[in-house]
C-alpha cells in the first residue's frame, strides 16, 4: 500500500477557502485514524475553517507613479 502525501500548506489553504475538516478528510479519502493523525499535527491543531470565503481576487493593474 502506497502512503498518501498530504501537504500541510494545502490543507491550510483549503481551510482558508472555507472547507471544513470533514470535507477535507473526504477529499483526501482519509479513514478516521488517518484523519485524527492529520488534525493532531502541530500546524493544524486548533485551526478552524474560515468563517466565510471570498469568491473574488483583486488584481491592481494601475501603474504606480514614482516621485522624482
C-alpha positions as CSV (number, residue, x, y, z in Angstrom):
1,X,0.0,0.0,0.0
2,X,1.4,3.4,-1.0
3,X,1.3,6.2,1.5
4,X,-0.6,9.3,0.6
5,X,1.3,12.6,0.8
6,X,-0.7,15.5,2.2
7,X,0.9,18.9,2.2
8,X,0.1,20.9,5.3
9,X,0.1,24.3,3.4
10,X,-2.5,22.8,1.0
11,X,-4.7,21.8,3.9
12,X,-4.4,25.3,5.5
13,X,-5.4,26.8,2.1
14,X,-8.5,24.6,1.9
15,X,-9.4,25.7,5.4
16,X,-8.9,29.3,4.4
17,X,-11.1,28.7,1.4
18,X,-13.9,27.6,3.7
19,X,-13.8,23.8,3.6
20,X,-14.3,22.1,6.9
21,X,-12.4,19.2,8.4
22,X,-14.9,16.6,7.4
23,X,-14.9,17.8,3.7
24,X,-11.1,17.8,3.7
25,X,-10.9,14.3,5.2
26,X,-13.3,13.1,2.5
27,X,-11.3,14.9,-0.3
28,X,-8.2,13.0,0.8
29,X,-10.2,9.8,1.4
30,X,-8.9,9.5,5.0
31,X,-10.1,6.8,7.4
32,X,-10.8,8.0,10.9
33,X,-7.3,7.0,12.2
34,X,-5.6,9.0,9.4
35,X,-7.9,11.9,9.9
36,X,-7.0,12.0,13.6
37,X,-3.3,12.0,12.8
38,X,-3.7,14.8,10.3
39,X,-5.8,17.1,12.6
40,X,-3.4,16.5,15.5
41,X,-0.5,17.8,13.5
42,X,1.0,20.8,15.4
43,X,0.5,23.2,12.5
44,X,-3.2,22.2,12.2
45,X,-4.2,21.7,15.8
46,X,-6.9,24.2,16.7
47,X,-7.0,25.8,13.2
48,X,-10.6,26.4,12.1
49,X,-12.1,26.9,8.7
50,X,-12.6,30.5,7.5
51,X,-16.0,31.9,8.6
52,X,-16.6,32.9,5.1
53,X,-14.8,32.7,1.8
54,X,-14.3,35.4,-0.8
55,X,-15.1,34.4,-4.3
56,X,-13.0,37.2,-6.0
57,X,-9.4,38.0,-6.3
58,X,-8.4,41.7,-6.7
59,X,-5.6,42.5,-9.1
60,X,-4.3,46.0,-9.1
61,X,-3.2,46.8,-12.7
62,X,-2.9,50.5,-12.3
63,X,0.6,51.9,-12.9
64,X,2.5,53.1,-9.8
65,X,3.7,56.6,-10.1
66,X,7.2,57.2,-8.7
67,X,8.1,60.6,-7.3
68,X,11.3,62.0,-8.6
